[in-house]
Amino acid sequence: MNEDNVILAMNAAYYQAFRSGDGDAMAALWAHAGATCIHPGWRPLTGRESVVASYRDIFANAGPTPIACTDEQVIATGDFARVICIERIGRLALAATNCFVRTQEGWKMVHHQASPMAKETSSEPAPRRVLN
């Protein structure tokens, strides 16, 4: 599997963990160093413990979430990659950035940020693209 597909698989695992409300699966995705996260409407979180705890809190309060990821674009440079995409939760669409770093354990998530979109320009999802 090429690196871009590995990164897309990690991105898909993030959304699967979110959909299922699986705190352990979510924790396994995150890097041990440099983790940051900005949930919509939240203050920025820094540090793996704070980030993982935020997901456990979300899952405890909301349970599994019907979230989908579309329009993924991979931008990879060396040991750093980001996926920009659209998160869909019901009728809500959020623009999201998921960043990954290559570690000794493989690719791990190091940053997530999602923000509401003012207006979508298309109702059709864009084709998946890989940018290098």
C-alpha positions in Angstrom: 0.0 0.0 0.0 1.5 3.4 -0.9 1.9 6.1 1.7 -1.0 8.2 0.5 -3.3 5.2 0.9 -1.9 4.5 4.4 -2.7 8.1 5.4 -6.2 7.8 3.9 -6.7 4.5 5.9 -5.6 6.3 9.1 -8.0 9.1 8.3 -10.8 6.5 7.8 -9.9 4.8 11.1 -10.3 8.2 12.8 -13.9 8.6 11.5 -14.7 4.9 12.3 -13.5 5.4 15.9 -15.7 8.6 16.0 -18.7 6.8 14.5 -18.5 3.9 16.9 -17.7 6.1 20.0 -14.6 3.9 20.7 -12.3 5.8 23.0 -9.6 3.1 22.9 -9.5 3.0 19.1 -9.4 6.8 19.1 -6.5 6.9 21.6 -4.5 4.4 19.5 -4.6 6.8 16.5 -2.9 9.7 18.3 0.8 10.4 18.5 2.4 10.5 21.9 4.0 13.9 21.3 2.7 17.2 19.8 -1.0 16.4 19.8 -3.4 19.3 19.3 -7.1 19.5 18.6 -9.7 22.2 18.0 -13.3 20.9 18.1 -16.0 23.2 16.7 -16.7 25.8 19.3 -14.0 24.6 21.7 -10.8 26.3 22.9 -7.7 24.7 21.4 -6.5 21.6 23.2 -2.8 20.7 23.5 -1.2 17.5 24.7 -2.2 13.9 24.0 -3.9 13.5 27.4 -6.2 16.5 26.9 -7.0 15.5 23.3 -7.8 11.9 24.1 -9.8 12.9 27.2 -11.9 15.3 25.0 -13.0 12.4 22.7 -13.8 10.2 25.7 -16.0 13.1 27.1 -17.7 13.5 23.7 -18.4 9.8 23.5 -19.6 9.6 27.1 -22.1 12.5 26.4 -23.1 11.9 22.8 -22.3 8.2 22.2 -21.7 7.0 18.7 -22.0 9.8 16.1 -23.2 9.4 12.6 -20.2 11.2 11.1 -19.0 10.7 7.5 -15.9 12.1 5.7 -16.0 13.2 2.1 -13.9 15.1 -0.4 -10.6 13.8 1.1 -7.4 15.4 -0.2 -4.0 14.2 1.0 -1.1 16.6 1.1 2.1 14.8 2.1 5.7 16.1 2.5 8.2 13.8 4.0 7.2 12.6 7.5 4.2 15.0 7.7 0.8 14.7 6.0 -2.5 16.3 6.2 -5.9 15.4 5.0 -8.4 18.1 4.3 -12.0 17.0 4.0 -15.6 17.6 4.7 -17.2 16.1 7.8 -20.9 15.4 7.5 -23.0 15.0 10.6 -26.6 14.8 9.4 -27.2 18.0 7.5 -24.2 19.8 9.1 -21.1 20.1 7.0 -17.7 21.0 8.6 -14.4 21.7 6.9 -11.8 19.6 8.6 -8.0 19.2 8.7 -6.4 16.1 10.0 -2.6 16.0 10.4 -0.4 13.0 10.7 3.2 12.4 11.4 5.3 9.3 10.6 6.6 7.8 13.9 8.4 4.6 14.8 4.9 3.1 15.2 3.8 4.2 11.7 1.6 7.2 10.9 -0.1 8.8 13.9 -2.6 11.6 14.1 -1.1 14.8 15.6 -3.8 17.4 14.9 -7.6 17.7 14.1 -9.5 20.8 13.5 -13.1 21.2 12.2 -15.1 24.3 11.5 -18.6 24.9 10.3 -18.9 26.0 6.7 -20.9 29.1 5.8 -22.2 27.5 2.6 -21.4 24.5 0.5 -20.7 25.2 -3.1 -21.9 21.8 -4.3 -24.2 19.1 -3.1 -22.2 16.5 -4.9 -19.0 15.3 -3.2 -15.8 16.0 -5.0 -13.7 13.1 -6.2 -11.0 11.9 -3.8 -7.7 13.5 -4.7 -4.1 12.9 -3.6 -1.8 15.9 -3.8 2.0 15.7 -3.4 
